[in-house]
Amino acid sequence: MHIETERKFLVKDDSWKKDEILSHTIRQGYIAHDSGNTVRIRIQDERGILTIKGPTHFGMSRQEWETEVSLRDAEELFNLTKSGRIEKIRHIVPAGNGRKWEIDEFLGDNEGLVMAEIELGGPSEHFDKPSWLGEEVTGDKRYYNSALSVMPFKTW
């Protein structure tokens, strides 16, 4: 199982757009989320991805298992997520050192929220912080996608 180490930040302006190299439309739903464990189905463009995440004892790191599923299976699994859905556009921006920023512009009930995250090799890895980066929200559970699916940004 992969250990994922992410840092999450709010985005304070759209100057990142000049460096964008790719974007994806994402719909995702939560089949289960409890005690820090989540089972998520994601439809990214025309790909289905099933993900299971669980906590570790390393703060900003989480266990993650992911596998691609057929689009048909993903749509059927998505139908199991009557509530707890997220829609967003994910923009990819190079971060240097082979890393990338994933900037999520949320839609629907989370419209207005724009977050950037970077996946690192470990909690102490250094990375450059671009000028468009705002407040760090790593570890603030309100900003977890699973939390946003049940307590949308527009209701705060």
Salt bridges, closest charged atoms under 4 A:
GLU4 OE1 - LYS53 NZ 3.20
ASP19 OD2 - LYS18 NZ 3.21
GLU20 OE2 - HIS91 ND1 2.99
ASP45 OD2 - HIS24 ND1 2.63
GLU64 OE2 - LYS53 NZ 3.75
GLU66 OE2 - ARG40 NH2 3.67
GLU68 OE1 - ARG47 NH2 3.32
GLU75 OE2 - ARG27 NH2 2.78
GLU76 OE2 - ARG72 NE 3.58
GLU102 OE1 - ARG90 NH1 3.46
GLU102 OE2 - LYS100 NZ 3.90
ASP104 OD2 - LYS88 NZ 3.02
ASP104 OD1 - ARG90 NE 2.76
GLU105 OE1 - HIS91 NE2 2.57
GLU111 OE1 - LYS154 NZ 3.99
GLU117 OE1 - LYS8 NZ 3.73
GLU119 OE2 - HIS2 NE2 2.97
GLU125 OE1 - ARG99 NH2 2.89
ASP128 OD1 - HIS126 NE2 3.46
GLU136 OE2 - ARG7 NE 2.51
ASP140 OD2 - ARG142 NH2 2.76
